[in-house]
Amino acid sequence: MKNLIYITIISMLIFNACTVEVRLDGCTDPIAYNYDPQADDDNGSCLYTIGCTDPAAINYDPQAILDDGSCLYISGCTDPAAINYDPQAGIEPLNACEYTCDVVYYLDYSAVQYMLYWGINYYQFYDYNGSNLGYITNDYYWNSPPDCTPQFDGSTLTATLYWSGNYNNNTAIFSWSAYGDDGPIEDYEGTFVVYPYECVRVELSKKKIQDYKESKKKN
């Protein structure tokens, strides 16, 4: 009986001593294409697909995990508000976008009263380049801002502006001036901000003229 007990104890000790935990080495990174879900320890064998990882590139590889700097882009304007917008463009050089808007110049009632008082028959308007846009006589004024539809009766002056920019900088500032028929010095000079495709309404009023002339005296 004692012999049987000794044999049983010895057998248990031998069995326990021979139990060994087996751990598998391999790639443990799930995004690697040789990922081994059975591996316990990473042995540095992971392999990845390399290529262009930027969806905006024309050679984008959705399977690529690591970007190798091989991305290729179409150069052009990426702003949908530009007249030369290119939906295929992935990279935008400086001032690659072209923009446009319309401008309407007009007189309000106070401007006409000022003209009649000082004997001014018309105001000649000039744009930022010094180009003559035309003139408006003291026969016409507007009580509310007109739209940019050309008025063939001479009550407004309309122009189309163009400028360059980028998707994150698509506004511009333009200057203009007005000269009366009573002298070679401008009665008003100002600026306005433009946005793509908008109608910019530029009013000449008595207050603008007087404030401008006062500021000229101070300077």
C-alpha positions as CSV (number, residue, x, y, z in Angstrom):
1,M,0.0,0.0,0.0
2,K,2.8,2.4,0.9
3,N,4.5,1.6,-2.4
4,L,1.4,2.6,-4.3
5,I,1.2,5.9,-2.5
6,Y,4.9,6.7,-3.2
7,I,4.4,5.9,-6.9
8,T,1.4,8.1,-7.2
9,I,3.2,11.1,-5.5
10,I,6.3,10.6,-7.7
11,S,4.1,10.5,-10.9
12,M,2.4,13.7,-9.9
13,L,5.7,15.5,-9.3
14,I,7.1,14.3,-12.6
15,F,3.9,15.4,-14.5
16,N,3.9,18.9,-12.9
17,A,7.6,19.3,-13.6
18,C,7.2,18.5,-17.3
19,T,4.3,21.1,-17.9
20,V,5.8,23.9,-20.0
21,E,4.0,27.1,-21.3
22,V,4.6,27.4,-25.0
23,R,4.5,31.0,-26.4
24,L,4.5,31.8,-30.1
25,D,6.5,34.5,-31.7
26,G,5.3,36.4,-34.7
27,C,3.7,39.7,-35.9
28,T,1.2,41.0,-33.4
29,D,0.2,44.2,-35.2
30,P,-3.3,43.8,-36.7
31,I,-2.7,46.4,-39.5
32,A,0.3,44.4,-40.8
33,Y,-0.5,42.2,-43.8
34,N,1.3,39.2,-42.1
35,Y,-0.4,39.7,-38.7
36,D,-0.6,36.4,-36.8
37,P,-3.5,36.3,-34.4
38,Q,-2.0,33.3,-32.7
39,A,1.3,35.1,-31.8
40,D,1.9,36.0,-28.2
41,D,5.1,38.0,-28.6
42,D,6.1,40.3,-31.5
43,N,9.4,39.3,-33.1
44,G,9.7,42.3,-35.3
45,S,8.6,40.5,-38.4
46,C,5.6,42.7,-39.2
47,L,5.3,43.7,-42.9
48,Y,3.3,46.7,-44.1
49,T,2.1,47.8,-47.5
50,I,3.7,51.1,-48.4
51,G,2.5,53.7,-50.8
52,C,0.6,57.0,-51.0
53,T,-1.8,57.3,-48.1
54,D,-3.4,60.7,-49.0
55,P,-6.9,60.4,-50.5
56,A,-6.4,63.7,-52.4
57,A,-3.5,62.3,-54.4
58,I,-4.1,60.8,-57.9
59,N,-2.1,57.7,-56.9
60,Y,-3.7,57.1,-53.5
61,D,-3.5,53.5,-52.3
62,P,-6.2,52.6,-49.8
63,Q,-4.3,49.5,-48.9
64,A,-1.1,51.4,-48.0
65,I,-0.4,51.7,-44.3
66,L,2.9,53.6,-44.5
67,D,3.3,56.7,-46.7
68,D,6.5,56.5,-48.8
69,G,6.3,60.0,-50.1
70,S,5.2,58.9,-53.5
71,C,1.9,60.9,-53.6
72,L,1.2,62.7,-56.8
73,Y,-1.2,65.7,-57.1
74,I,-2.9,67.7,-59.8
75,S,-2.0,71.3,-59.4
76,G,-4.8,73.8,-59.7
77,C,-7.6,75.7,-57.9
78,T,-9.4,73.8,-55.2
79,D,-12.0,76.5,-54.4
80,P,-15.5,75.9,-55.7
81,A,-16.2,79.6,-55.6
82,A,-13.5,80.3,-58.3
83,I,-14.2,80.5,-62.0
84,N,-11.3,78.1,-62.7
85,Y,-12.2,75.6,-60.0
86,D,-10.7,72.2,-60.7
87,P,-12.3,69.3,-58.7
88,Q,-9.4,67.1,-59.6
89,A,-6.8,69.4,-58.1
90,G,-5.1,68.2,-55.0
91,I,-2.6,71.0,-54.5
92,E,-3.1,74.7,-54.9
93,P,-0.2,77.1,-55.8
94,L,-0.3,80.7,-54.5
95,N,-2.9,82.8,-56.3
96,A,-4.0,79.8,-58.4
97,C,-7.7,80.7,-58.2
98,E,-9.5,83.3,-60.4
99,Y,-12.5,85.2,-59.0
100,T,-15.0,87.6,-60.3
101,C,-17.9,89.8,-59.1
102,D,-20.1,92.6,-60.4
103,V,-20.1,96.2,-59.2
104,V,-22.8,98.9,-59.6
105,Y,-22.0,102.6,-58.9
106,Y,-24.9,105.0,-58.3
107,L,-25.9,108.3,-56.7
108,D,-28.3,108.7,-53.8
109,Y,-30.7,111.7,-53.5
110,S,-28.3,113.7,-51.3
111,A,-25.5,113.4,-53.9
112,V,-27.8,114.9,-56.5
113,Q,-28.8,117.7,-54.2
114,Y,-25.2,118.4,-53.6
115,M,-24.5,118.5,-57.3
116,L,-27.3,120.9,-58.0
117,Y,-26.2,123.2,-55.2
118,W,-22.6,123.4,-56.5
119,G,-23.5,123.4,-60.1
120,I,-22.0,119.9,-60.9
121,N,-23.6,118.3,-63.9
122,Y,-22.1,114.9,-63.6
123,Y,-19.6,112.7,-61.7
124,Q,-17.0,110.7,-63.6
125,F,-16.1,107.4,-62.0
126,Y,-12.8,105.7,-62.2
127,D,-11.7,102.2,-61.1
128,Y,-8.6,101.0,-59.2
129,N,-6.6,101.0,-62.4
130,G,-7.6,104.6,-63.2
131,S,-9.8,103.4,-66.0
132,N,-12.8,105.6,-66.8
133,L,-16.0,103.7,-66.1
134,G,-18.3,106.5,-67.3
135,Y,-20.4,109.2,-65.7
136,I,-23.7,109.7,-64.0
137,T,-25.5,113.0,-64.3
138,N,-27.5,114.8,-61.7
139,D,-30.7,113.6,-63.4
140,Y,-30.6,110.3,-61.7
141,Y,-30.6,109.1,-58.1
142,W,-31.7,105.9,-56.2
143,N,-33.6,105.8,-53.0
144,S,-32.6,102.2,-52.5
145,P,-29.5,100.3,-53.7
146,P,-30.0,98.9,-57.3
147,D,-28.9,95.5,-58.4
148,C,-26.0,94.9,-60.9
149,T,-28.2,94.7,-63.9
150,P,-27.1,97.3,-66.4
151,Q,-29.4,100.3,-66.6
152,F,-29.3,101.7,-70.1
153,D,-30.8,105.0,-69.1
154,G,-27.5,106.1,-67.6
155,S,-28.6,106.0,-63.9
156,T,-25.9,103.5,-62.9
157,L,-22.5,102.3,-64.0
158,T,-21.7,98.6,-63.8
159,A,-18.4,96.8,-64.1
160,T,-17.1,93.3,-63.7
161,L,-14.0,92.8,-61.4
162,Y,-11.5,90.0,-61.5
163,W,-8.8,89.0,-59.0
164,S,-6.6,86.1,-58.0
165,G,-6.4,84.3,-54.6
166,N,-6.7,81.0,-52.9
167,Y,-9.4,78.9,-51.2
168,N,-8.6,80.4,-47.8
169,N,-8.1,83.9,-49.1
170,N,-10.7,84.7,-51.8
171,T,-11.7,88.3,-51.1
172,A,-10.1,91.4,-52.4
173,I,-10.1,95.2,-51.8
174,F,-10.7,97.6,-54.7
175,S,-10.4,101.3,-54.8
176,W,-12.5,103.8,-56.8
177,S,-12.8,107.6,-57.2
178,A,-15.3,110.1,-58.5
179,Y,-14.5,113.4,-60.2
180,G,-17.0,116.2,-60.8
181,D,-17.1,118.2,-64.0
182,D,-16.1,121.3,-62.0
183,G,-12.4,120.4,-61.5
184,P,-9.5,118.1,-62.0
185,I,-9.4,116.9,-58.3
186,E,-11.4,114.0,-57.1
187,D,-14.4,114.7,-54.9
188,Y,-14.2,111.3,-53.4
189,E,-11.9,108.3,-53.2
190,G,-12.7,105.1,-51.4
191,T,-12.3,101.3,-51.2
192,F,-14.7,98.3,-50.9
193,V,-14.3,94.6,-50.2
194,V,-15.5,92.1,-52.7
195,Y,-16.5,88.5,-52.5
196,P,-16.8,85.9,-55.3
197,Y,-19.9,86.3,-57.5
198,E,-21.6,88.9,-55.3
199,C,-23.1,92.2,-56.5
200,V,-21.3,95.1,-54.8
201,R,-23.3,98.2,-54.5
202,V,-21.2,101.4,-54.4
203,E,-23.0,104.5,-53.4
204,L,-21.9,108.1,-53.8
205,S,-23.6,110.4,-51.3
206,K,-23.3,113.9,-50.0
207,K,-21.9,112.7,-46.7
208,K,-19.2,110.7,-48.4
209,I,-18.1,113.7,-50.5
210,Q,-18.1,116.1,-47.6
211,D,-16.3,113.8,-45.2
212,Y,-13.7,113.0,-47.8
213,K,-13.1,116.7,-48.5
214,E,-12.8,117.5,-44.8
215,S,-10.2,114.7,-44.3
216,K,-8.2,116.1,-47.3
217,K,-8.1,119.5,-45.6
218,K,-6.7,118.0,-42.4
219,N,-4.1,116.1,-44.3
